[in-house]
Amino acid sequence: MASIFKAYDIRGIYGKELTNEVAYKIGRAFVTLVGCRKVVVARDIRPHSEPLFEALARGVCEQGADVIDIGYGSTPMSYFANGTLGADGSIMITASHNPAPWNGFKLCRAGAEPISGDTGIMEIERMVLEESYAPPAATPGSITQYDIEPEYARHVAAHAKLQRPIHVAIDFANGMGIWENKALKGTITYDGLFSDPDGSFPNHEANPLNLETLRDLQQMVREGDYAFGVAYDGDADRAGFVDERGEAIAMDLTTALIAQDVLATEKGAIFYDLRSSWVVKEVIQAAGGTPMMSRVGHAFIKAQMREHNALFAGELSGHYYFKDNFTAESSAMAILALANIVSRSDRPLSELVAPLKKYFQSGEINSEVKGDPQAILAQLKARYSKGDGRLFELDGVSVEFDSWWFNVRCSNTEPLVRLNLEAKTEALMVEKRDEILAVIRA
């Protein structure tokens, strides 16, 4: 059972590691941990999300807390409901992009503040294993249904600044993007792909990070007349984009584009994750914003955004965080921001992206290591922080030079070391990539 308690959420195969009985215990432990009186609960379309909801809600109510059941919805909608309805916490029942047999829970305190391994998930695990939650309440809580869709749609639509109609292609992957996308009604128009809800995900994995899953969307865009294409992940807290030619847009470059739209209305801090291209920082500065580098992982990014009152943050995995959505993801707001940018220009999206492709990136390269990953980081730190290398250790080891930079960090769950590197020329990128990989894999 312990394996289902992860760094950022709770996730496992339904009926094996994750059962209805475990969900009931998690509900009791959640209320004990948070001390909540009112909990928003949403769920994805997987067939086992409904029995998991019933068991979870039974545990929550037994501890005396009320459940606000918003039914089927996206993870961004659950965050919005948490903050808007003044809840003490929220639970999203989903396994995100994982295959159909999986399910899980994304947990938040009030204001959509995430609960991570460091801030409560491991304590919930302990309570579940030991059955050491608080005693049942004398008066159990109740379950009420609430339709958050109209409010979320008004919230998203308030950010529309379209100067001409925008028509897009959207791959829903049969997942929760079908619900998330309802918030865009009346702002942009679209044609949908795989738009029937189906928690078995019969057409392809709901994961835009896997470029193989974009092929149907790319073909659709190339055969039609669209400003761009969008691919949602399973719970719609991530989105990938292709331009009007069907070419995939790197997610750090999408961060740069969305930052321009956010900063057109208000100036302030914008976070980008430390794997992002130099060009992201440059675009934010040119638009009058304050660029700030973040660690990888939504719990870290949201904490840094709150600390610095940041307006927006983008992560290389396709998460886009908005201060106006309680410092949480909103794929609908990200889509609308990109539509705003395109509508203001007489050039297609591909031409807006082209100037951002000024550096050469390795992409994230994973290496399995047999020894101590921390020893590899120490070796890289000692070797590359000398001379004109600027060292920082926000997440792993990063060293920046005038013409190239790299970040190497360890996986939290596997014996992997991850390399990201960028250079001003392709030849230098290849040279330094191979040089550092030789150190990692020696």
C-alpha positions as CSV (number, residue, x, y, z in Angstrom):
1,M,0.0,0.0,0.0
2,A,2.8,2.4,0.8
3,S,3.8,2.6,-2.9
4,I,0.6,4.6,-3.7
5,F,1.7,7.6,-1.6
6,K,3.8,9.7,-4.0
7,A,5.7,13.0,-3.8
8,Y,2.8,15.0,-5.3
9,D,-0.2,12.8,-5.1
10,I,-1.7,9.4,-4.2
11,R,-1.8,7.0,-7.2
12,G,-2.1,3.3,-7.8
13,I,-3.9,0.5,-9.7
14,Y,-7.6,0.3,-8.7
15,G,-8.5,-2.9,-7.0
16,K,-4.9,-3.7,-6.1
17,E,-2.9,-1.1,-4.3
18,L,-5.9,1.4,-4.3
19,T,-9.2,0.0,-3.1
20,N,-12.4,1.5,-1.9
21,E,-11.4,0.6,1.7
22,V,-8.1,2.5,1.3
23,A,-10.1,5.5,-0.1
24,Y,-12.3,5.5,2.9
25,K,-9.3,5.6,5.2
26,I,-7.7,8.4,3.2
27,G,-10.9,10.4,3.6
28,R,-10.7,10.0,7.4
29,A,-6.9,10.8,7.4
30,F,-7.4,13.9,5.2
31,V,-9.9,15.4,7.6
32,T,-7.7,14.6,10.6
33,L,-4.7,16.2,8.9
34,V,-6.3,19.3,7.6
35,G,-8.9,19.8,10.3
36,C,-11.4,20.7,7.6
37,R,-15.1,21.3,7.9
38,K,-15.9,21.7,4.1
39,V,-14.2,19.6,1.4
40,V,-14.6,20.0,-2.4
41,V,-14.4,16.7,-4.2
42,A,-14.3,16.2,-8.0
43,R,-13.6,13.2,-10.1
44,D,-12.5,12.1,-13.6
45,I,-14.4,9.9,-16.0
46,R,-12.7,6.5,-15.1
47,P,-15.3,4.0,-14.2
48,H,-13.8,3.4,-10.7
49,S,-13.8,7.1,-9.9
50,E,-17.5,6.8,-8.7
51,P,-17.0,4.0,-6.2
52,L,-13.8,5.7,-5.0
53,F,-15.8,8.9,-4.5
54,E,-18.4,7.1,-2.4
55,A,-15.8,5.5,-0.2
56,L,-13.8,8.7,0.2
57,A,-16.8,10.8,1.0
58,R,-18.0,8.2,3.6
59,G,-14.6,8.6,5.3
60,V,-14.7,12.4,5.1
61,C,-18.3,12.6,6.5
62,E,-17.5,10.2,9.3
63,Q,-15.0,12.6,10.6
64,G,-17.6,15.4,10.7
65,A,-16.7,17.3,7.5
66,D,-19.1,18.2,4.7
67,V,-18.5,17.2,1.1
68,I,-19.2,19.6,-1.7
69,D,-19.6,17.2,-4.6
70,I,-18.9,19.0,-7.9
71,G,-19.2,15.8,-9.9
72,Y,-17.2,15.2,-13.0
73,G,-14.7,18.0,-13.6
74,S,-11.1,18.8,-14.5
75,T,-8.4,19.3,-11.9
76,P,-8.3,23.1,-12.7
77,M,-12.0,23.2,-12.0
78,S,-11.5,21.5,-8.6
79,Y,-8.8,24.1,-7.7
80,F,-11.2,26.9,-8.7
81,A,-14.0,25.5,-6.7
82,N,-11.8,25.1,-3.6
83,G,-10.9,28.8,-3.6
84,T,-14.3,30.2,-4.8
85,L,-16.4,28.2,-2.4
86,G,-14.3,28.9,0.6
87,A,-13.6,25.3,1.3
88,D,-11.0,24.1,3.8
89,G,-9.6,21.6,1.3
90,S,-10.2,19.7,-1.9
91,I,-9.6,16.3,-3.4
92,M,-9.5,15.5,-7.1
93,I,-10.0,11.8,-7.9
94,T,-7.8,11.1,-10.9
95,A,-4.7,9.4,-12.1
96,S,-4.0,12.1,-14.6
97,H,-2.3,10.7,-17.7
98,N,-1.8,7.2,-16.3
99,P,-3.4,4.2,-18.0
100,A,-7.1,3.3,-17.4
101,P,-6.5,0.8,-14.6
102,W,-5.0,3.5,-12.4
103,N,-6.6,6.1,-10.2
104,G,-5.7,8.3,-7.3
105,F,-6.1,11.6,-5.4
106,K,-4.7,15.1,-5.7
107,L,-5.0,16.8,-2.3
108,C,-5.2,20.5,-1.4
109,R,-5.7,22.7,1.7
110,A,-7.7,25.9,1.6
111,G,-7.0,28.2,-1.4
112,A,-5.9,25.3,-3.6
113,E,-2.6,25.0,-1.7
114,P,-1.2,21.6,-2.7
115,I,-0.4,18.9,-0.2
116,S,2.8,17.1,-1.2
117,G,4.9,14.4,0.3
118,D,6.7,16.9,2.4
119,T,3.6,18.7,3.6
120,G,1.2,16.0,4.5
121,I,1.0,13.0,2.1
122,M,3.4,11.0,4.1
123,E,1.5,11.8,7.3
124,I,-1.7,10.6,5.6
125,E,0.1,7.4,4.7
126,R,1.2,6.9,8.3
127,M,-2.4,7.4,9.6
128,V,-3.8,5.0,7.0
129,L,-1.3,2.3,7.8
130,E,-1.7,2.7,11.5
131,E,-5.4,3.6,11.4
132,S,-4.5,6.5,13.8
133,Y,-6.9,9.2,12.6
134,A,-9.1,11.1,15.0
135,P,-12.2,9.4,16.3
136,P,-15.4,9.7,14.3
137,A,-17.4,12.8,14.9
138,A,-20.5,12.8,17.0
139,T,-22.4,14.4,14.1
140,P,-21.3,13.2,10.7
141,G,-21.0,15.5,7.8
142,S,-23.2,15.7,4.7
143,I,-22.8,15.6,0.9
144,T,-24.2,18.3,-1.3
145,Q,-23.9,18.7,-5.0
146,Y,-22.7,21.9,-6.6
147,D,-22.4,22.9,-10.3
148,I,-19.2,24.9,-10.6
149,E,-19.1,25.0,-14.4
150,P,-20.9,28.3,-15.0
151,E,-18.7,30.2,-12.5
152,Y,-15.5,28.7,-13.9
153,A,-16.6,29.6,-17.4
154,R,-17.3,33.3,-16.4
155,H,-13.9,33.3,-14.6
156,V,-12.0,32.1,-17.7
157,A,-14.0,34.3,-20.2
158,A,-13.0,37.4,-18.2
159,H,-9.5,37.0,-19.5
160,A,-10.5,37.0,-23.2
161,K,-8.9,39.9,-25.1
162,L,-9.5,38.6,-28.6
163,Q,-9.2,41.1,-31.5
164,R,-10.5,38.7,-34.1
165,P,-12.2,35.3,-34.1
166,I,-9.9,32.3,-33.4
167,H,-10.7,28.7,-34.5
168,V,-8.7,25.9,-33.1
169,A,-8.5,22.1,-33.2
170,I,-8.6,20.2,-29.8
171,D,-7.7,16.6,-28.9
172,F,-9.7,15.8,-25.8
173,A,-8.2,12.3,-25.6
174,N,-11.6,11.2,-24.2
175,G,-10.7,12.8,-20.9
176,M,-11.5,15.7,-18.6
177,G,-10.6,18.3,-21.2
178,I,-14.2,17.8,-22.3
179,W,-15.2,19.5,-19.1
180,E,-12.4,22.0,-18.9
181,N,-13.1,23.2,-22.5
182,K,-16.7,24.2,-21.6
183,A,-15.2,27.3,-20.0
184,L,-14.1,28.4,-23.5
185,K,-17.6,28.5,-24.9
186,G,-18.3,32.0,-26.3
187,T,-14.6,33.0,-26.6
188,I,-13.1,30.8,-29.3
189,T,-14.5,28.2,-31.7
190,Y,-13.1,24.7,-32.1
191,D,-13.4,21.3,-33.8
192,G,-12.9,18.4,-31.4
193,L,-11.1,15.1,-31.7
194,F,-11.9,12.1,-29.4
195,S,-14.5,14.2,-27.6
196,D,-16.6,11.4,-26.2
197,P,-15.9,10.8,-22.5
198,D,-14.3,7.4,-22.0
199,G,-12.2,6.5,-19.0
200,S,-10.6,3.6,-20.8
201,F,-8.8,6.1,-23.2
202,P,-9.4,4.0,-26.2
203,N,-7.6,6.1,-28.8
204,H,-4.3,7.0,-27.2
205,E,-2.6,7.9,-23.9
206,A,-3.8,11.2,-22.6
207,N,-0.3,12.7,-22.3
208,P,0.8,15.5,-24.6
209,L,4.4,15.1,-23.3
210,N,4.5,12.0,-25.4
211,L,4.8,13.4,-28.9
212,E,3.4,10.2,-30.4
213,T,0.0,11.1,-28.9
214,L,0.0,14.3,-31.0
215,R,-0.1,12.6,-34.4
216,D,-3.9,12.6,-34.9
217,L,-4.1,16.3,-33.8
218,Q,-1.2,17.2,-36.1
219,Q,-3.0,15.5,-39.1
220,M,-6.2,17.3,-38.2
221,V,-4.6,20.7,-38.1
222,R,-2.7,20.1,-41.4
223,E,-5.9,19.1,-43.2
224,G,-7.9,22.0,-41.8
225,D,-7.8,25.8,-41.2
226,Y,-6.9,26.3,-37.6
227,A,-5.0,29.0,-35.7
228,F,-3.4,26.2,-33.6
229,G,-4.1,22.8,-32.0
230,V,-4.4,21.8,-28.4
231,A,-4.0,18.4,-26.7
232,Y,-5.2,17.9,-23.1
233,D,-3.9,15.4,-20.7
234,G,-6.2,13.0,-18.8
235,D,-7.3,15.4,-16.0
236,A,-6.8,18.6,-18.1
237,D,-4.3,20.3,-15.8
238,R,-1.7,20.1,-18.7
239,A,-2.0,21.1,-22.3
240,G,0.3,20.7,-25.3
241,F,0.1,22.9,-28.4
242,V,0.9,22.6,-32.1
243,D,1.0,25.6,-34.5
244,E,-1.1,26.1,-37.6
245,R,1.2,23.8,-39.6
246,G,0.8,21.0,-37.0
247,E,4.3,21.5,-35.6
248,A,4.7,20.8,-31.9
249,I,5.6,23.9,-29.8
250,A,8.1,23.4,-27.0
251,M,6.3,24.0,-23.7
252,D,8.9,26.5,-22.4
253,L,8.3,28.5,-25.6
254,T,4.5,28.3,-24.8
255,T,5.4,29.8,-21.4
256,A,7.1,32.7,-23.1
257,L,4.1,33.4,-25.3
258,I,1.5,33.2,-22.4
259,A,3.8,35.4,-20.3
260,Q,3.5,38.1,-23.0
261,D,-0.3,38.0,-22.8
262,V,-0.3,38.1,-19.0
263,L,2.1,41.0,-18.9
264,A,0.1,43.0,-21.4
265,T,-2.4,43.6,-18.7
266,E,-0.3,43.7,-15.5
267,K,3.4,43.8,-14.7
268,G,4.9,41.5,-12.1
269,A,6.9,38.4,-11.5
270,I,6.7,35.4,-13.9
271,F,8.2,32.0,-12.9
272,Y,9.7,29.6,-15.4
273,D,11.2,26.2,-14.5
274,L,14.9,25.9,-14.5
275,R,14.9,23.6,-17.5
276,S,13.5,26.3,-19.7
277,S,15.4,28.1,-22.6
278,W,17.2,31.3,-22.0
279,V,14.7,32.9,-24.4
280,V,11.9,32.6,-21.8
281,K,13.8,34.9,-19.4
282,E,14.5,37.3,-22.3
283,V,10.9,37.5,-23.4
284,I,9.6,38.1,-19.9
285,Q,12.1,41.0,-19.4
286,A,11.2,42.5,-22.8
287,A,7.5,42.4,-21.9
288,G,8.2,44.4,-18.7
289,G,8.0,41.4,-16.3
290,T,10.3,40.1,-13.6
291,P,11.6,36.7,-14.6
292,M,12.1,34.3,-11.7
293,M,13.4,30.7,-12.0
294,S,11.6,27.9,-10.2
295,R,12.2,24.3,-9.1
296,V,10.5,21.5,-10.9
297,G,7.3,20.3,-9.4
298,H,3.9,22.0,-8.9
299,A,4.1,22.1,-5.1
300,F,7.4,24.0,-5.2
301,I,6.3,26.3,-8.0
302,K,3.0,27.3,-6.4
303,A,4.8,28.0,-3.1
304,Q,7.3,30.2,-4.9
305,M,4.5,32.0,-6.7
306,R,2.7,32.7,-3.4
307,E,5.9,33.9,-1.8
308,H,6.6,36.4,-4.6
309,N,3.0,37.2,-5.5
310,A,3.8,36.1,-9.1
311,L,1.2,36.5,-11.9
312,F,2.0,33.3,-13.8
313,A,4.3,30.3,-14.1
314,G,5.0,27.8,-16.8
315,E,6.6,24.3,-16.4
316,L,8.3,22.3,-19.1
317,S,5.8,19.5,-18.5
318,G,2.9,21.6,-19.8
319,H,1.5,22.9,-16.5
320,Y,0.5,26.6,-16.7
321,Y,-0.2,28.3,-13.3
322,F,-2.2,31.5,-12.9
323,K,-2.4,33.8,-9.9
324,D,-6.0,34.4,-11.0
325,N,-6.8,30.7,-10.6
326,F,-5.7,30.6,-7.0
327,T,-2.0,30.1,-8.1
328,A,-3.0,26.9,-9.8
329,E,-3.3,25.4,-13.2
330,S,-5.9,26.4,-15.8
331,S,-5.5,24.9,-19.2
332,A,-8.5,26.8,-20.4
333,M,-6.8,30.1,-19.4
334,A,-3.6,29.0,-21.1
335,I,-5.5,28.3,-24.4
336,L,-7.2,31.6,-24.2
337,A,-4.0,33.4,-23.5
338,L,-2.5,31.9,-26.7
339,A,-5.6,32.8,-28.6
340,N,-5.3,36.4,-27.4
341,I,-1.7,36.5,-28.6
342,V,-2.5,35.1,-32.1
343,S,-5.6,37.4,-32.4
344,R,-3.5,40.5,-31.9
345,S,-1.0,39.6,-34.7
346,D,-1.3,39.5,-38.5
347,R,1.2,36.7,-38.4
348,P,0.4,33.0,-37.8
349,L,1.5,31.3,-34.6
350,S,4.5,29.6,-36.3
351,E,6.0,33.0,-37.2
352,L,5.4,34.2,-33.6
353,V,7.3,31.1,-32.3
354,A,10.1,31.2,-34.8
355,P,12.1,34.1,-33.2
356,L,12.0,32.1,-29.9
357,K,13.9,29.2,-31.4
358,K,17.3,31.0,-31.1
359,Y,19.1,28.4,-28.9
360,F,19.8,24.7,-29.2
361,Q,18.5,22.4,-26.5
362,S,19.3,18.8,-25.6
363,G,15.9,18.0,-24.3
364,E,15.7,16.1,-21.0
365,I,18.0,13.0,-21.1
366,N,17.6,10.4,-18.5
367,S,20.5,8.1,-17.5
368,E,20.1,5.1,-15.2
369,V,22.9,5.0,-12.7
370,K,24.2,2.2,-10.5
371,G,26.1,4.2,-8.0
372,D,25.1,7.1,-5.8
373,P,23.4,9.8,-7.9
374,Q,24.4,12.5,-5.4
375,A,28.1,11.6,-6.0
376,I,27.6,12.3,-9.7
377,L,26.2,15.7,-8.9
378,A,29.1,16.4,-6.6
379,Q,31.5,15.5,-9.4
380,L,29.8,17.8,-11.9
381,K,29.7,20.6,-9.3
382,A,33.4,20.3,-8.7
383,R,34.3,20.1,-12.3
384,Y,32.1,22.8,-13.8
385,S,31.8,25.5,-11.1
386,K,35.4,26.6,-11.6
387,G,36.4,29.5,-13.8
388,D,33.5,31.5,-15.4
389,G,30.8,29.0,-14.6
390,R,28.0,30.4,-12.4
391,L,26.7,27.6,-10.1
392,F,23.3,27.4,-8.4
393,E,21.6,24.5,-6.7
394,L,17.9,25.4,-6.8
395,D,17.2,21.8,-8.0
396,G,20.2,19.5,-8.5
397,V,23.2,21.2,-10.0
398,S,23.0,24.0,-12.5
399,V,26.0,25.8,-14.1
400,E,25.6,28.7,-16.5
401,F,28.3,29.9,-18.9
402,D,28.2,32.7,-21.4
403,S,27.5,30.4,-24.3
404,W,25.8,27.4,-22.7
405,W,24.3,26.0,-19.5
406,F,23.2,22.7,-18.0
407,N,21.1,21.3,-15.2
408,V,21.5,17.8,-13.7
409,R,19.1,16.6,-11.1
410,C,18.1,13.3,-9.6
411,S,14.8,11.5,-9.9
412,N,12.8,11.4,-6.6
413,T,11.5,7.9,-7.3
414,E,14.0,6.1,-9.6
415,P,17.8,5.6,-9.9
416,L,17.9,8.2,-12.7
417,V,19.9,11.3,-13.3
418,R,18.3,13.9,-15.7
419,L,20.2,16.2,-17.9
420,N,19.0,19.4,-19.6
421,L,21.5,21.5,-21.6
422,E,21.3,24.5,-23.9
423,A,23.9,26.3,-26.0
424,K,24.1,29.1,-28.5
425,T,25.2,26.8,-31.3
426,E,24.2,23.3,-32.2
427,A,27.8,22.1,-32.3
428,L,28.5,23.4,-28.8
429,M,25.3,21.8,-27.5
430,V,26.3,18.4,-28.9
431,E,29.8,18.7,-27.6
432,K,28.8,19.7,-24.1
433,R,25.9,17.2,-24.0
434,D,28.2,14.3,-24.8
435,E,30.8,15.6,-22.4
436,I,28.5,15.7,-19.4
437,L,26.8,12.4,-20.3
438,A,30.2,10.8,-20.3
439,V,30.7,12.0,-16.7
440,I,27.2,10.8,-15.7
441,R,27.5,7.4,-17.3
442,A,31.2,6.7,-16.5
